[in-house]
Amino acid sequence: SKTALNAYTVHLAASLSGTKVKVNSAHPGWVKTDMGSDAAPMHVIDGAKTSVELALMKEDGPTGKYIHLGAELPW
């Protein structure tokens, strides 16, 4: 479940505290795919933005967070 994933994200981020490794959960949004359907408001490129931003974030970026399009989401 999403709650379990987010809890594990926080746990893993704490375990890796003091290293250069960052651990975050990415929410891509509702994306137009076979699974998301044509009714989804977001194109695949826009849905990938969160994952790309997290992969390329700076060393001082967030860790242990649930992120969508640059914003932290509550869980």
C-alpha positions in Angstrom: 0.0 0.0 0.0 1.0 3.6 -0.4 1.1 4.1 3.4 3.5 1.2 3.8 5.7 2.5 1.0 5.8 6.0 2.5 6.6 4.6 6.0 9.4 2.5 4.5 10.7 5.6 2.7 10.9 7.5 6.0 12.6 4.5 7.7 15.1 4.0 4.9 15.9 7.7 4.7 16.6 7.8 8.4 18.8 4.7 8.1 20.8 6.3 5.4 21.1 9.7 7.2 24.6 11.0 7.1 25.3 9.5 3.7 24.9 11.1 0.2 21.9 8.7 -0.5 18.5 10.3 -0.7 15.3 8.2 -0.5 11.9 9.6 -1.6 8.6 8.3 -2.9 7.4 9.7 -6.2 3.8 10.2 -7.1 3.6 10.5 -10.9 -0.1 11.6 -10.9 -2.9 10.3 -13.1 -1.2 9.7 -16.4 -2.6 8.9 -19.9 -1.5 5.3 -20.3 -3.2 2.0 -21.0 -3.7 1.7 -17.2 -4.5 5.4 -16.5 -6.9 5.7 -19.5 -7.4 8.5 -21.9 -9.5 10.3 -19.3 -6.3 11.0 -17.3 -5.4 14.7 -17.4 -1.6 14.3 -17.6 0.6 13.2 -20.5 3.4 10.6 -19.9 6.1 13.3 -20.2 4.5 15.4 -17.5 4.0 12.3 -15.3 7.8 11.5 -15.6 8.8 14.9 -14.4 8.8 14.0 -10.7 10.9 10.9 -11.2 13.4 12.8 -13.3 13.6 15.7 -10.8 14.2 13.3 -7.9 16.9 11.4 -9.9 18.7 14.7 -10.7 18.2 16.5 -7.4 21.1 18.2 -5.7 22.9 16.7 -2.7 21.0 19.0 -0.3 17.6 17.9 -1.7 14.9 16.4 0.4 14.9 12.8 1.8 12.2 10.8 3.3 9.4 12.7 1.5 6.5 11.9 -0.8 6.9 14.2 -3.8 4.7 15.2 -6.8 5.8 17.8 -9.3 8.3 19.4 -6.9 5.9 19.6 -3.9 5.8 17.4 -0.8 2.5 15.6 -0.4 1.0 14.5 2.9 0.5 10.8 3.4 
